[in-house]
Amino acid sequence: MKLDILVFGAHPDDAELGCGGTIALHVKAGHKVGVVDLTRGELGTRGTVQTRDAEAAEASRVLGLSVRDNLNLPDGFFENARAHQLEIVKAVRKYQPTIVLANARYDRHPDHGRGSDLAYEGCFLAGLAKIETHLDGAAQKAWRPKAMYHYVQSQFIMPDFVVDISDTWETKIASIRAYRSQFFDPNSKEPETYISNPAFLKMVEARSIELGHGIGVKHGESFTTRSWIGVKSLMDIF
């Protein structure tokens, strides 16, 4: 399946928190969007691998994803090195995305910055024909996305551009709440974590409002890029 947009996330729920509104916006417009989680979040304090798998499936349904995969890399210990880079290469060649979205370039959780670099280098390597990979016994063709952007996560990073997600804000929140084990639940008896504190989702909403206000809309999601963004007309910018 060829995708228009492929989103990489170090953990299940990274994509929803960082760019769930942008995902929903493009699905609504008829684009094929998929998510590849690097790990199953097995080191998370709350929930289990099994509950997080089920929650990721529910979030995928809410967003209308065309596909969701998991590379089963070790949570907390995946490396931006050859073996794990090749897993990114195989995923990029499998789905041949036009655009890739990936973790923040740096963040509170070290997996996020490392996941960002891993995705960036893997996408570049995927375009080198002399790197041989196989899928179901067949050789994969080289493929490099046309563009790669990084969504901003917990730690604020000055954005290079902001996407208007006013029409898909509620979908984003619904996809986040699909991860019931991870976020605030007054009935939960599990230990409180950084993201299960009720203040965390308030921050997510406050930031989206601030970003939206900055571009004259209700809600926004921010992205950074490692390369220039080209436009054919100044009229494309609002």
C-alpha positions in Angstrom: 0.0 0.0 0.0 1.4 3.4 -1.0 0.8 6.1 1.6 0.6 9.8 1.1 1.8 10.4 4.7 3.7 8.0 7.0 4.1 9.0 10.6 6.8 7.5 12.8 6.4 7.5 16.6 8.8 6.2 19.2 5.8 5.0 21.3 2.1 4.3 20.8 0.4 7.7 21.4 3.3 9.8 20.2 1.6 10.3 16.8 -1.8 11.2 18.4 -0.3 13.7 20.8 2.1 15.3 18.4 0.1 15.4 15.1 -3.3 13.6 15.6 -5.1 16.7 14.3 -3.0 16.9 11.2 -3.4 13.1 10.6 -7.2 13.5 10.8 -7.2 16.6 8.6 -5.5 14.7 5.8 -7.5 11.6 6.2 -10.6 13.7 5.9 -9.3 15.2 2.7 -9.0 11.7 1.2 -5.3 11.1 1.7 -3.9 7.7 2.8 -2.1 8.1 6.2 -0.4 5.4 8.2 1.5 5.1 11.5 4.6 3.0 12.3 5.4 2.8 16.0 9.0 2.0 16.8 8.2 0.3 20.1 5.3 -1.1 22.0 5.9 1.2 25.0 6.7 -1.8 27.1 8.6 0.3 29.7 5.6 2.6 30.4 4.6 2.7 34.1 0.9 2.3 33.4 -0.9 -0.3 31.4 0.6 -3.4 29.7 1.8 -4.1 26.2 -1.5 -5.8 25.5 -3.6 -2.9 26.7 -1.5 -0.5 24.7 -1.9 -2.6 21.6 -5.7 -2.5 21.9 -5.6 1.3 22.6 -3.4 1.9 19.5 -5.9 -0.1 17.5 -8.8 2.0 18.8 -6.9 5.3 18.2 -6.2 4.2 14.6 -9.9 3.6 14.1 -10.7 7.1 15.4 -8.2 8.7 13.1 -9.1 6.6 10.1 -5.6 5.3 9.4 -5.0 3.2 6.4 -2.5 1.1 8.3 -0.6 0.9 11.6 2.5 -1.2 12.1 4.9 -1.7 15.0 8.6 -2.4 14.5 9.0 -4.0 18.0 12.2 -2.2 18.7 13.2 -2.2 22.4 11.6 0.6 24.3 14.2 2.9 25.9 17.0 1.0 24.2 16.6 1.3 20.4 19.6 2.8 18.7 20.2 5.0 15.7 22.5 2.3 14.3 22.6 0.0 11.3 20.2 -2.8 12.5 17.4 -0.4 13.5 18.0 2.0 10.6 17.4 -0.9 8.3 14.0 -1.4 9.9 13.1 2.2 9.0 14.4 1.6 5.5 12.2 -1.4 5.0 9.1 0.5 6.3 9.7 3.5 4.1 10.2 1.3 1.0 7.1 -0.8 1.9 4.8 2.2 2.1 6.5 4.7 -0.3 5.2 7.8 1.5 5.3 11.2 -0.1 5.7 12.9 3.3 7.1 11.5 6.5 6.3 12.9 10.0 8.5 12.0 12.9 9.2 12.7 16.5 10.4 16.0 17.9 14.2 16.6 17.3 14.6 16.9 21.1 12.2 16.5 24.0 11.8 15.5 27.6 11.9 11.8 26.8 15.2 10.8 25.2 13.4 8.2 23.0 11.8 11.1 21.1 15.0 12.8 20.0 16.6 9.5 19.2 13.5 8.4 17.3 13.7 11.6 15.3 17.3 11.0 14.3 16.6 7.3 13.5 13.7 8.2 11.2 15.6 11.0 9.5 18.6 8.8 8.7 16.5 5.8 7.8 14.5 7.9 5.3 17.7 9.1 3.7 19.2 5.6 3.5 15.9 4.2 2.0 16.8 6.2 -1.1 20.1 4.5 -1.7 19.7 1.7 -4.2 22.8 -0.2 -3.1 21.3 -0.9 0.3 19.4 -4.1 -0.3 16.3 -5.0 1.7 13.6 -7.6 1.2 9.9 -7.9 2.0 8.2 -11.3 1.8 11.1 -12.7 -0.1 11.1 -9.9 -2.8 13.7 -7.2 -3.2 12.5 -3.7 -2.3 13.0 -0.7 -4.5 14.8 2.3 -3.2 12.4 5.1 -2.1 13.0 8.5 -0.4 10.1 10.7 0.7 9.8 14.2 -0.8 9.6 15.8 2.6 10.1 15.1 6.3 8.7 17.2 9.1 9.0 16.8 12.9 6.0 17.3 15.2 6.6 19.1 18.5 5.9 17.2 21.7 6.1 18.0 25.4 9.0 20.5 25.3 8.2 23.6 23.3 10.2 24.2 20.1 9.7 27.2 18.0 7.8 25.9 14.9 8.7 26.4 11.3 5.1 26.1 10.4 1.7 25.5 12.1 -1.2 23.5 10.7 -4.8 24.6 11.2 -6.5 21.7 13.0 -9.6 23.5 14.1 -11.9 21.2 12.3 -10.2 18.0 13.6 -9.3 19.0 17.2 -12.1 16.9 18.6 -10.9 13.9 16.6 -7.4 14.4 18.0 -8.6 14.5 21.5 -10.7 11.3 21.0 -7.7 9.5 19.6 -5.6 10.5 22.6 -8.4 9.4 25.0 -8.3 6.0 23.4 -5.2 5.4 25.5 -7.2 5.1 28.6 -4.4 3.5 30.6 -2.0 6.3 30.0 -3.9 9.5 30.7 -5.9 10.9 33.6 -8.5 8.6 35.0 -9.9 9.4 38.5 -10.7 5.7 38.9 -7.3 4.4 38.1 -5.3 2.9 40.9 -2.0 2.9 38.9 0.9 5.3 39.8 0.6 8.8 38.5 3.0 9.7 35.7 4.0 12.8 33.8 1.3 12.3 31.2 -1.4 10.9 33.5 -1.4 14.1 35.6 -4.6 16.1 34.6 -2.4 19.1 33.9 -0.8 17.4 31.0 -3.8 17.3 28.7 -4.6 20.8 29.7 -1.2 21.8 28.4 -1.9 20.0 25.2 -5.1 22.0 24.7 -3.6 25.3 25.8 -0.7 24.9 23.4 -3.0 24.1 20.5 -5.0 27.2 21.3 -1.9 29.3 21.5 -0.6 28.0 18.2 -4.0 28.5 16.6 -4.2 32.0 17.9 -0.8 32.7 16.3 -2.1 31.9 12.8 -5.7 33.3 13.4 -7.6 30.1 13.9 -8.9 28.1 16.9 -6.4 25.2 17.1 -3.0 24.4 15.6 -0.3 21.8 15.6 3.4 22.8 15.1 6.2 21.3 13.1 9.9 21.8 12.4 11.9 20.9 9.4 15.6 20.2 8.7 15.4 21.7 5.2 13.8 24.6 3.4 10.2 24.7 2.5 9.4 25.8 -1.0 6.2 27.4 -2.2 5.0 28.2 -5.7 3.1 31.3 -4.6 2.9 33.6 -1.6 -0.9 33.1 -1.9 -0.4 29.6 -0.5 0.4 31.1 2.8 -2.3 32.5 5.1 
